[in-house]
Amino acid sequence: MSSFIVKMLKHYLQWRWLIVAAVVGSALNIINQYDALFGTAEIHYPKLLLTFAVPYLVASVSAWYSVKQ
């Protein structure tokens, strides 16, 4: 498992994964927490972090598998 993590961290597409996570995560946060971001509701921080983490993981794992094959 540790070799998988090392390969993920050294992979040259890592910055693309961050960009995908930032764009997709921002869009999803605006959709999911619109009232909290622009209204009076409270922001749910765990949901906010997961909304950025999931696109990052999906983009990084799919890119790693496509390069691996």
Order of alpha helices (4+ residues) and beta strands (2+ residues): alpha-alpha-alpha-alpha
